[in-house]
Amino acid sequence: MEKWIYTFGEGAAEGSAGMEDLLGTKGANLAEMSAIGLPVPPGFTIATGVCGYYHGHDGSFPPDLEEAVATALAKLEADRGARFGDPANPLLVSVRSGGAASMPGMMDTVLNLGLNDDVVQGLARKTGDQRFACDCYRRFIHMYGEVVLDIDGFLFEEAGDEIKEDHGAVFDRDLSAEACAEMAKRFREIVKAETGEPFPDDPQAQLWGAIGGVIRSWNNQRAVIYRSLHNIPDDIGTAVTVQAMVFGNRGAGSITGVAFTRNPSTGEKAPYGEYLPNAQGEDVVAGLHTPLPLVESAAHGEIGEATALEAHAPEVFDKLIGLCDRLERHYGDVQDIEFTVEEGRLFLLQTRPAKRTVEAGLKFAVDMHREGLISREQAVVRVNPDDLDSLLYPSVDPAANAHPVARGLPASPGAASGVAVFDPDDAIRRSREGEDVILIRKETSPNDIHGMHAAVGIVTARGGLTSHAAVVARGMGRPCICGASSVRIAPELDSFTVGDVTVKDGDEITLDGTGGGIFLGRVPTVEPELSEDLKTLVSWADEIRHLAVRANVETMDDASAARRFGADGIGLVATEHTFFAPARIMTVRELTLARNERERRPSLDRLLPLQRADFTRLFRELRGFPVAVRLLDPPLDEVLPETDAEYEETSEALGLPVEAVRKRVAAVRQIVPVLGHRGCRLAISYPEITEMQVRAMFEAASAVMQEFGETVTLEITVPLVVGKREFDFVRVIVDRVAAEVEQETGCTIAYRVGTLIELPRAALRAGEIAKTADFFSFGTDDLTRTVFGMSRDDADAFLTTYMNNSVVDLDPFVTLDIEGVGELVRIATERGRSENKELLIGICGEHGGDAKTVRFCHSIGLDYVSCAPNRLPVARIAAAQASI
Amino acid sequence: MEKWIYTFGEGAAEGSAGMEDLLGTKGANLAEMSAIGLPVPPGFTIATGVCGYYHGHDGSFPPDLEEAVATALAKLEADRGARFGDPANPLLVSVRSGGAASMPGMMDTVLNLGLNDDVVQGLARKTGDQRFACDCYRRFIHMYGEVVLDIDGFLFEEAGDEIKEDHGAVFDRDLSAEACAEMAKRFREIVKAETGEPFPDDPQAQLWGAIGGVIRSWNNQRAVIYRSLHNIPDDIGTAVTVQAMVFGNRGAGSITGVAFTRNPSTGEKAPYGEYLPNAQGEDVVAGLHTPLPLVESAAHGEIGEATALEAHAPEVFDKLIGLCDRLERHYGDVQDIEFTVEEGRLFLLQTRPAKRTVEAGLKFAVDMHREGLISREQAVVRVNPDDLDSLLYPSVDPAANAHPVARGLPASPGAASGVAVFDPDDAIRRSREGEDVILIRKETSPNDIHGMHAAVGIVTARGGLTSHAAVVARGMGRPCICGASSVRIAPELDSFTVGDVTVKDGDEITLDGTGGGIFLGRVPTVEPELSEDLKTLVSWADEIRHLAVRANVETMDDASAARRFGADGIGLVATEHTFFAPARIMTVRELTLARNERERRPSLDRLLPLQRADFTRLFRELRGFPVAVRLLDPPLDEVLPETDAEYEETSEALGLPVEAVRKRVAAVRQIVPVLGHRGCRLAISYPEITEMQVRAMFEAASAVMQEFGETVTLEITVPLVVGKREFDFVRVIVDRVAAEVEQETGCTIAYRVGTLIELPRAALRAGEIAKTADFFSFGTDDLTRTVFGMSRDDADAFLTTYMNNSVVDLDPFVTLDIEGVGELVRIATERGRSENKELLIGICGEHGGDAKTVRFCHSIGLDYVSCAPNRLPVARIAAAQASI
């Protein structure tokens, strides 16, 4: 005979955690709590098999089920010292469904089952609370009518509202005992009218009605659709859990409360929570009474001496504390507990992992490992890396209590104060004069990069989290607010207005890139510090993780941040800075407008010492690291003159009439620069640029070697290849120049030559490319752009609509699109490794600092991820979690 | 004992075609010619195995080879009645390498081997031509010295030039017998000086030297690299062919000539060719003498009665004609034959498929099938589809003998005359006034499309074969010349200049898009007509091919061309025309600048009848066809106002101040429109646009059904999807509106809903998408752009450099990149079919009209290709060829 019923109660259970398929999540959880000796109100679970039987047998139950339920119910009555349906000493029960998860359309819970006109009087007598009894009764009829008898809930609500109005009550809590009794009566009439039958007064009929209702609701249309959408199998079925009701409002010896095993706000190891004597759980939530603290130290002192539970009910308190300890040991995490004391007897109704602040979460994890409660791995897994942002950047001091004058999207975290400027050149000028500046633009373009660099923060009126400003600012680690649409910028007046407020050029403002607020004046900010807990956790993560974590750098600041935040190396050095620094732009413009190699050489001769000096400074800071330097990547359109003044200037520098300059500009100007003449296409058109860059980096590495006896391991990254022949073309140049410099300096620099895989074709041809490449670095920003055929600068116009319509779930520019872009990454990794076992593979897109992406990179066996320096702790923890 | 030697000679051979691995291509070919009884100068081939033996045995020959060569040589001497090395009656031979193909670095041919100071005198006596003998001798020493003895060829050339100068000769042909003799002497001295050994006078030593040289050259570095680049196996080795020399200049009974088995210019079935009595083959080529015709009818009449070979040597002529017939039967193709008559004896030196004009090629194929010489399949294979262009478009009448004033790239075939205009609006205005206009622009952008449409031809000063102008013009079937860089356009003056010539607005010009020439004035053009031969061949192709061939259409002209050129259906109807027609642009601009659906509705209400009317006209023409209509695809930026006048106009239409219009324009203007808000992204943002379009097409199809009792099978193509959810979103709209229209009209229209696969992600997620899609249509233009990360508008700047450096072989925008884009097409096809067996799959990019691409599409099992109407015959033949 199949076992249909699994009982549970204090200290014993026939089921346990892990039996979710048989008992449902709730049933298994209650069984587990009982099994480890927690005082759970007793009950029993009807296994999921009954659901299968029922639907397979035309809606009939297994023949032996009735007897089994009767036996279990008798046990429950004995346990609780009360009888189901007995007005003198009534036992009430709840009936709950028990699938893998709660499903829309599935019957959830019927409470207080077992009441009828007689029993409700008994309950009132027993609890001494007429209103409570009547309230339970009318709620029960409503719930039963709606979920079991399938009566439109609106009928009950309408009738309830009328009665409330008659009694001058606004909320349910204002209802008197009489009003509740009247409501129960009206609800019974509704049931009669709607079903043609009187409300079932027989508690047994109620029970079997509810059990059948739960089981039938498994096949509700909404539940079926929900399962199909969420890939939940149809054939498991739902369990049904029947549990004794307990009440915290049965007089002075009764209590209801909530306890946390530790302080969820500070992380302190001390019980924390609230209770109310002689009350129901919902009273704590509803705020009718001010709840009281559990421990003395936190006592409000409002109701005299006996305010904390510690003092009010010391035995209960001690027992609760003991349970807290046991729960933490058993579940290995801080718990949030609902408890009820019924006439001196403590029951736990629910326990679940406690919600917590980021700081508390770190402290919990570190402390609990030190207490031996959890392993180092468990501690590391406990932290959500995505939550760490607020700890890694400066923030507006909450103590300042400042109110933002406008809000935008929190595009790049951190806080900064400075004077407002509206022009990138002004930003540079004022920052050179020692001022902190905040650059305010309608939107930004690559022409603004030098100004963004000079600024301590950036605000744009347009664009979203993936706009140019946002992406560049995150890359630079500058706080940034995008899409502050209430800000009206009048650039010709050098000012912006929000409502009545006008902020002029030079006015001080503060921005909070973490929260999205813009403040007038200088609001104090708090510097981030890696707390001891975070440092500890990250160091544990480092011991666990297999994935190396590198940083993307462009400036000296980035380089020192990379070291400070614990990088294992540098995954990407963008060399654009050397080219696009304002003092050098004219030289690069000459280079761009030159018609042949002869005309390009002089500009390159001037750039070589500048680039070498940049590399030397960087390599000094980064010595000992592997450092991947990307060859010149951006389209040179970015330096072309735009304004008349720039044309004049260029005309002078080139010694050509303005008209001639305009002609040359027109000849090199591109329609879609981002898909145009850039990346290694420049190297193939103008090999002399690559020669200059490679010479600069090898000379710099040699100089650092001679200065310190140690230098960087150079990794030269060729951007935007689509196949092996392109890569080989550039590799030949690199190898040749490297040999020349070695000859000249007598200094041997270890180096690798590899390629960015940032176009779909490179991913598909990865096997071939790997034959001559030493490493792959996935440029997932460009790869996402091309795989989706989507420009991140323009995606804001439709991505929001997409997310609202569930056409996409996540912004693919933030979290790697595993199904599409990720598949190409996987294909390229497999093909590359199959041709070259030694191939080093990493990812250097902005995605490298995203925890979900880091897990994916680990799962497909990459060697490293590379991210913005501030994101290093996030990536280090995510990498460790992926290893566990 | 292994057989090393394979002899061949008139009427017999030990080898045959198909023995290339053993005898090399040349050896097998000569054996084949001999075997079928052609009078080939006899010889023998040393099998490739000797090469393997030699390199495996430290450079020694198989022990039995010497005797085998001696035996074969003796047979040769007997055959020719001459003796190798005998000054009295010398036999000369050629020695050739014989790999799978000629390889750079491999020894090619040594002619006239067997000469020395004595033998050369004998040759002079025997031929009666001292100069010829000495010329052979000096050439032999030079060739032998360079290729066998590995002496720098420059030394011979330098010495030769000195002697030429001494004798006042400019070309080799000016050299006297004495000069040749002197050269031979000097060359022998060079050999002595460079090798330290005298030139080998012993013909046997010469022969073995040449055999060893050929075999050693197999492992030359250049040959090894060449094999590795071209995937030719290293281990097969080269054969060596030794063949008797024959001479056409041994007196009156000797002749040299070239014959075609049919007329290669007209295709006429009549022998055609030229000969010279008592001359050498190179005399025909060098043009020292005027060659004479083979047949009377074509006689020049220059040397009296006996001019044609027919009359000059009737027996030889009859024999030659007999051979022509035999050759055609054997090879199944028109042959180009080199022949020599040595003292009355006819030899064929070489036979190969004749080069031919396109017209002749068609005629050959059709005639030869009708004559029973080749099968229908062979006839179809015989035509190169890429050559048909000149037959499918109008061309400049060659009889007009016009000279182009400038040239550009032949970007879109065809010829047209009209008045020059420099502005798209002028183009429309003048074309409405009934003039043919030629639009001349520096380059074109989508803003010019309406003007391009109004023009009969387009010229741009910038851009290549894949520029916007070229692509659009090809799509529209307008002749176009791009990159006419000598044309200086002064748009503000409405004129252009080339050198001294100025062409002003309104001046007549003619352009030849097939050849690239621009002509002043109106040059007569010739309309294309599908010749009877082409029609026949295409009809045969239709019976053979499995791939359907559809057309891409945008206009009514396209639609009728599609029917005329034999489309099986329509693979792509671009609906942009309805939106971007000049008369409607303001409505679309209102639509684009609307802020919400309510503001969009009025514009859509105005567009619905226009679009319905467009569809109705089109569907009338196309009834009976499956017609795939693409939903609105281009970014709406294209209609935004640009000029102040347009802003004014828009401001009036919208009833908004210009400043407000500018703000709205700024808000919708995109940075990279092509990767932005376009394709189905528009449908998801503005479902009401899709509703309007779908309603228009179903109403139109219903109207045509009611009018004719027959209509089109609608295929609605959703552009630019990246995944299933996007597609499903649009499909729901289509199905709903289709049902609504069916309800309203009572007319059931058969339809499919499918998607363009034009982004890498769509290709990767094809399995999922196929679950709800009825068809896939590969948009290979967009797919190429994204797979390569390359904008075709900008690619000209570097693609030329790429091709010059062999970084790419073919322009991927013209011929599908099989390794990259093709792999995604293959992946998507496999994944799509595995989820949906009924899935209809085609390609509708510009590549659909490229023969190589058509073959690829057939090979991976697509259902159809779709191309510009004019390319239909090309695609139909290519599809048949792929099936064969």
Interface residues (C-beta under 8 A of the other chain):
Chain A: K442 S445 R462 H468 A666 A667 V668 Q670 I671 V672 P673 V674 L675 G676 H677 R681 I684 S685 L720 V722 G723 R725 E726 F729 E758 L759 P760 R761 L764 R765 D782 R785 T786 V787 F788 G789 M790 S791 D793 D794 A795 A797 F798 T801 Y802 N805 S806 V807 V808 D817 E819 G820 V821 E823 L824
Chain B: K442 S445 R462 H468 A666 A667 V668 Q670 I671 V672 P673 V674 L675 G676 H677 R681 I684 S685 L720 V722 G723 R725 E726 F729 E758 L759 P760 R761 L764 R765 D782 R785 T786 V787 F788 G789 M790 S791 D793 D794 A795 A797 F798 T801 Y802 N805 S806 V807 V808 D817 E819 G820 V821 E823 L824
